[in-house]
Amino acid sequence: MSVAFFSLSLFYRLAPRQQTHFSQVWAGALCATALLYAAQSLFVIYLKDFATLNAVYGAFGGIMALLLWIYLCGCIFIFGACLCAAQAEGAQRPRKQ
């Protein structure tokens, strides 16, 4: 779990063009890591029930399950990036007094 957190935080910190700090990306990386592990557990439960459908659909069922997993991971990854961008924008905005 820590490897996923540190790799996501490193990517979210180094990918944008603007300068970001670890304090701006850790919340998004932690949220994305937790969502990825929750999705993984739920997807395993789904695949246990999906094994009975594999007899009906054959190899196409496995391909569709793989595409669903890639889609879920991509959505979670982009959601974490949006959280980091919002955190960085909020930190750069001058505060009114």
C-alpha positions as CSV (number, residue, x, y, z in Angstrom):
1,M,0.0,0.0,0.0
2,S,2.8,2.4,0.8
3,V,4.4,1.7,-2.6
4,A,1.2,2.8,-4.4
5,F,0.9,5.9,-2.2
6,F,4.5,7.0,-2.8
7,S,4.4,6.3,-6.5
8,L,1.1,8.2,-6.9
9,S,2.3,11.1,-4.8
10,L,5.6,11.3,-6.8
11,F,3.6,11.2,-10.1
12,Y,1.1,13.9,-8.9
13,R,4.0,16.0,-7.7
14,L,6.2,15.8,-10.8
15,A,3.7,15.6,-13.6
16,P,2.2,19.2,-13.6
17,R,4.1,22.0,-15.3
18,Q,3.8,24.2,-12.2
19,Q,5.8,23.7,-9.1
20,T,3.9,21.6,-6.5
21,H,4.9,20.6,-3.0
22,F,4.3,17.3,-1.2
23,S,1.8,19.1,1.1
24,Q,-0.4,19.8,-1.9
25,V,-0.5,16.3,-3.3
26,W,-0.5,13.9,-0.3
27,A,-4.2,14.1,0.3
28,G,-5.1,13.3,-3.3
29,A,-2.5,10.4,-3.4
30,L,-3.9,9.0,-0.2
31,C,-7.5,9.2,-1.4
32,A,-6.5,7.6,-4.7
33,T,-4.6,4.8,-3.0
34,A,-7.5,4.0,-0.6
35,L,-10.0,4.0,-3.5
36,L,-7.7,1.7,-5.6
37,Y,-7.5,-0.8,-2.8
38,A,-11.2,-0.6,-2.1
39,A,-11.9,-1.1,-5.8
40,Q,-9.5,-4.0,-5.9
41,S,-11.4,-5.8,-3.1
42,L,-14.8,-5.2,-4.6
43,F,-13.5,-6.3,-8.0
44,V,-12.3,-9.6,-6.6
45,I,-15.8,-10.2,-5.2
46,Y,-17.2,-9.3,-8.6
47,L,-14.9,-11.7,-10.3
48,K,-15.8,-14.6,-8.0
49,D,-19.4,-14.2,-9.2
50,F,-18.3,-13.5,-12.7
51,A,-16.6,-16.9,-13.1
52,T,-20.0,-18.5,-13.7
53,L,-20.7,-16.1,-16.5
54,N,-17.4,-17.0,-18.2
55,A,-19.0,-20.2,-19.4
56,V,-21.6,-18.3,-21.2
57,Y,-19.5,-15.5,-22.8
58,G,-16.2,-17.3,-23.1
59,A,-13.1,-15.2,-23.7
60,F,-15.1,-12.0,-24.4
61,G,-16.2,-12.0,-20.8
62,G,-12.6,-11.9,-19.6
63,I,-11.8,-9.1,-22.0
64,M,-14.7,-7.1,-20.8
65,A,-13.7,-7.6,-17.2
66,L,-10.2,-6.4,-18.0
67,L,-11.6,-3.3,-19.7
68,L,-13.8,-2.6,-16.8
69,W,-10.8,-2.8,-14.4
70,I,-8.7,-0.5,-16.6
71,Y,-11.6,2.0,-16.7
72,L,-12.1,2.0,-12.9
73,C,-8.4,2.4,-12.3
74,G,-8.2,5.3,-14.8
75,C,-11.2,7.1,-13.2
76,I,-9.7,6.8,-9.7
77,F,-6.3,8.0,-11.0
78,I,-7.8,11.0,-12.7
79,F,-10.0,11.8,-9.6
80,G,-6.8,11.8,-7.4
81,A,-5.1,14.2,-9.9
82,C,-8.1,16.5,-9.8
83,L,-8.0,16.6,-6.0
84,C,-4.3,17.5,-6.2
85,A,-4.9,20.2,-8.7
86,A,-7.7,21.7,-6.6
87,Q,-5.4,21.6,-3.5
88,A,-2.6,23.3,-5.4
89,E,-4.9,26.0,-6.8
90,G,-6.3,26.7,-3.3
91,A,-2.8,27.0,-1.9
92,Q,-1.7,29.5,-4.5
93,R,-4.7,31.7,-4.3
94,P,-4.1,34.8,-2.2
95,R,-6.3,35.0,0.9
96,K,-8.5,38.0,1.5
97,Q,-8.2,39.7,4.8
